[in-house]
Amino acid sequence: MSDDWFLLKDTDALHTPSLLVYPERISHNIEEMLRIAGDSQRLRPHVKTYKMAEVIQMQREQGIEKFKCATLAEAELLATTGAKDILLAMQPVGPNINRLIELAIAFPEQDFSCLVDNHLTLEHLHNATRTNAKTLGVFIDINNGMNRTGISPNEDVISLYRAIENAPNLVAKGFHVYDGHLRIPNLDERKKACSEALKPVLDLRAQLMAKGVKEVAIVVGGSPTFPAHDNRADITLSPGTVLLWDAGYGDKFTDMNFQYAAVLVTRLISKPQPNQFCLDLGHKSLASEMPFPRVKFLNTSDFEQVSQSEEHFVVSVKNPEKYQIGDIFYAVPMHICPTVAKYPEVLVVENGRVSKTWKVAARDHKISV
């Protein structure tokens, strides 16, 4: 692949800022994800990164039918594309419980499940499924160090699992374990840390199976950690960012052979000072939760990123004489997931030209349900 793979041949009518996607590179990333997993049945990729039906279909064409999502809009998008097994990797509370059940009723051919980490939410799920006479799968969300959601891997998990089994309209599926806190660059060290963090979860599964439970599925591993679990045939892997990849992960995890498949395109709009430029790449176009640098520029190394506001991105410049107002720059976000959600559609690049657009169909919190 040439170093200028990202360049467009014609930019005269190109609106900036825009987000470009490269299907050939997405295909490579799907193949690499499958290579690491060894089998499409071992994968439950997360759709939160891209939220596009076309990327889901590209994976389904490779035999992937289990998916994970973070919102009900993403769950509905998966259902409309025909995905067979849909895990809402969030614990639904309040009206979202009935929204999930409504979605499951609307798509009876799909297998829906969600997360729980406490008995109160489980009771609410039980009551709602009983009222609607609808069966729903449930994974216990286990906190093995991320400290964001979930229940600690102890005897309380066994109690909660038994409670799920005793709820007539709920099906105990297993454990969901997100080890996103393990971002160790060295793969061997990452594997060791992942094994240590997963051991209590494996022990809990062994306890349940010793008591007669036939199958306890385990869904584990985000994009940085799923290669660390590649030798575990009895778990399901759930990467997400790998589909589009980004500079944050790409620079840190050099053992991973994924390609940048989404690129921001921006223009130089002002030169407020001799060595300071402004690009049209503000908060509304690029996720701003990351420290600087927030992007990796592909066609210049002269910029130092200084500040960002709603519509503006300010850089200091080493060689200002090289650039003119209107010049185009290509940049890979450090964090692609929240950046995609800022665009209603992306521009699809094939053979150096924009060939069509793809709708970011699940960027909002609701589609119809």
N, C-alpha and C positions, 0 to 999 in steps of 0.2 A: 504494500500500500504506500503510495507516494506521500511525501510530507505535506503536500498541498491538497489533500483529499477533500478538505472542507470548502474549498473555494467555489464560488458560483461564477459561471461564465458570463452571465448578464445580470447586472444589478441596477439598471436604470430605473426600473419600475418597482424596485424592492422597497417596501415600507420597513422602517426601523423604529424602534427595536422589534425584532421578530425572533421566533425560535424555530430553528431548522432541525429536522430529523432525517436520518440516513438509513433507510430500510436494510441495505446490504450489511451495514454494521450491526443493526439490531439482530439480523439473522445470525451473524457471527456470534453475538453474545448469547443467543438462545442455544446455539450449538455448543458453546463453551460451558454454559450452565448444565446442559445435558451430559457433557463429557465428565464433569466433576461429579455429578450425581450418579452417573452410570446407568440410569434408567428413568424414564419419564414418570414412572409410578412413584419414585422417591421424591418427587418435587411437588411443592405447593407454593408457587411463586406469589409474591405480593404485588398487587396492581397499583398501589398508592403512588408509585413513582411516575407513571405515565398516564393512567386513567383514560386510555384510548382503546376502542373496540378492535382496531386493526392490529394492535400489538398483542391483544388477547388471542385473536384468530391466528396470528403467526405462531404462537405457542401451541394452540390446539392442533394445528396442522402437523406439529411434531409429537403429538400424542399426549400432551399435557392437558389434564382435565380437572385437576384439583387446584384451586386458587385460594388466596387469602386477600382480604381487603380490610380497610379501616373505617369506611363509612357505608351507610345504607345506599347512597347513590352509586358507590362502586359495586356494591352487592347487586344492585339492580342492573347495572351495566353488564356485569358478568352473566347474569341470568338471561338478558336479552341476546347475548352472543352465543348462548347455548352451553356454557360451561356447566359441567355436571355436578361438581362438588364445591360449595362456596362456604368458606369460613369467614364470618365477621370477627376479625381479631380485635374486638373491643367488647367490653361488657355493656350490654344495652341496659339503660335505665330510663325511668319515666316513660314518655310516649314512644320512645324508640323500641321498646319491647313489642308493643302492638304493631308498630311499623314493620318490624322484622317478620312478625307472624303474617301480616297482610301480604308481604312480599312472598313468603313461602307459599301462601294460599294461591297467589296469582301465578306462580310458576311451580306447579305440582310435580313436574318431571325432575326438578333440581333438588339436590340434597343440601339443605341449609343447616349451619351450626353457628354457635357463638361461644363467647367466653363467660365464665363466672369465676369469682374468687371469694364469695361469701354466701352464707345461708339465706340472708334476707333477699338478695337479688334472685337467688335460686327459687325462693318461694314465690316471688313475683312472676318469674318465668313459668313456674308450674301452674299458677292460677290462670295466667293468660292463655297458655296452651290448652289447658283443660276447658276453659270457656269457649275457645275457638275450635276445639276438637282437632288440633293440629299438632303433629309430632315435630320436635326440633332437636337437633344434636347439640351436645354441650361438651366443650373442652374446659378443664380447669386451668385457669391462668396461673402459672407458677412463677414466683419471683426468685430467680437464682442469682441475684446480684445487681440487676438493672435498677431496682428500687424505684420503679415508676408505677407499675400496677402488679397485681398478683398476690398470691398467698405463699408464705414461706414453705419450703419442702419439708414438712413434718407430719405428725400424725393427724393434724387438722385436715390435711388433704384426703386421707383415707375416709374420714367422717363425711367430708363434702362429697366425695365420689359415691359413697353408699347412699347419700341422700338423693343424688341424681338418679341412681339406679331405682330408687323407690318411688320416683315421680312417674306416673303412668305415661305421660305424653312427652317425656324427655328421654333422650338416649345418651348414656355416658360414652363419650368417644375416646377420651384420653386426656393428655396433658399438652398445653401450649407453653413453650419456654422460649422467651426472647432473650438472648445473651448479647444484646447490642452494646453492653458496657465493655466487652472484651475486644479492644481495638489495638492489639499488640501487632506491630508491623512484622516481626519475625514469625513465620508460619509454624515452626516447631514449637516455639513458646506459646503461640496462640492455641495450638492443638492441646498442649498440656493444660493450659488454663481452662479451655472448654471442657476437657475431660473431667477436671476437678469440679467445675461448676455443675456439670450434668450428673455426676455420680449420685447425689442424694435423690434425684428424680428417677434414675434407673433403679435405685433401691426401693423407692415407693412402688414403682411398677412391679417389681419382683414380689413385693408383699401382697399386692392385689392379686397377681396371678397365682401366687401360692394359696390364696383363699378362694380360688375357683373362677376368677375373672378370666375369660378366654383371651381377650385382646385389649390392650391399652395402647393406643396410638400415641406417639410423641411427635409433635411438630416443633422443630428447633432450628435456630441458625438464621441470622440475617445475612446480608451480603458479605461482610467481612469474615463471618464465622462459619458459614456453611461449608467452605472447603476443609475446615478443621474437623468436620464430622463425616468426611467422605468415606471413612472406613466403617461406619456404623450402618449396617444393612437394615436394621430394625427401627429406623426413625425416618421421618419425612423432613425434607429441607425446605426452607422458605425464604430464599433471597428475593430482593426487589429491585434495588438500585442497579443491579448488574444489567438489567435490560437496556438502560440508556447510559449508565456509568457516569461518573463525574470526576472532577479534578481532585476533590477532597479525598476520595477513596483511591483514585488512580495514583496519586503521588505517594500515598502512605502504604498501600498494599501492592508492592511491586511483584509479588508472586502470582498475582491474578492477571490473566491474559484477556481482560475485557477491553473493548474499544469504546472511545467516546462516540456516542451515536446521536447526541443532541447538542447543538451549538447555537449560542446567541449571536445575532448579527446586529451591530450598532454603528452609528456614524459620529464622526467628529462634528460638533455643532458650534463650538466657540473656542477662542483662544484668549481667555480673560487676562492672562499674563504671558510673557515670553516663553516661560518654561512650564506653563500650566494649561491643560486642555480640559474641555468638558465634552462628554459623550452623552447620548440620549438613552442612558441605561439606569434609570432610577429605581427606587424601591418598588414601583408598580410593575417593573419588568424583570427584576432580579431579586431573589430572596436575600434579605438583608440581616438575617439573624447571625450570620457568620462574621468573625473578625476579618479584617483585611489581610490578605487579598481575598476578594469574593469571587473572582474569576481567574482563569488562566488564559491569557491572550495567546492566540495561535499564530498570528501574523505580525507580531511585534514583540520585542523584548525591551522596548524603550520606556515602558510606562511603569510608574510606581503609583499604586492606588491610594488616594488621599481621603476622599469623602464621597458620600452618596446621600441624595435627598430624593424627594418624590419622583422627579423627572430627570435628575441630573446625576452624572457620575464623573467626579473630578480626578484627574491624574496629573502627576508631575512627569515631565518628559525630558529624556536625556538628549535627544537630537531633534528639537522642534522644527528645524528647517526642512526635515524630510516629509512633513505632512501638511495637507491642505484641508480647509473646511470642506466637509462633505466626504472625506475619506472613510472607507468602510473597514471595520475591524470585526474579527471573529473571536469569540470567547467561550470557553467551557466553564459553566458554573462550578463553584466548589461544592455546592449542594443542589442537585438537580431537582429533587422531589418537590419542594415548595415553589421552585421557579416555574415548573410546568404548569402548576395550578394558576398561574397569573395570566395564562393565555387561553382564549376561547378556542383557538385552533393553532396547529403547527403547520409549517411549510415542509412538504416532503421533497427531498432532493434526490434525484436520480440522474446519473451521468452529468453531474455538474449543473443541472437546471432544476428549478422548482417545477415539479410535474403535477402536483395536486396539493390539497390540504387534508389534514385529518382533524376531526373535532376532538377536543379534550372533553369528552362527553360527561365525565363524572367529576368535573372541577367544582361544581356546586354541591351543597349538602343534600340536595333532593333532585330527583329526576321526575318521578310521578308519585311514588309511594312516600 
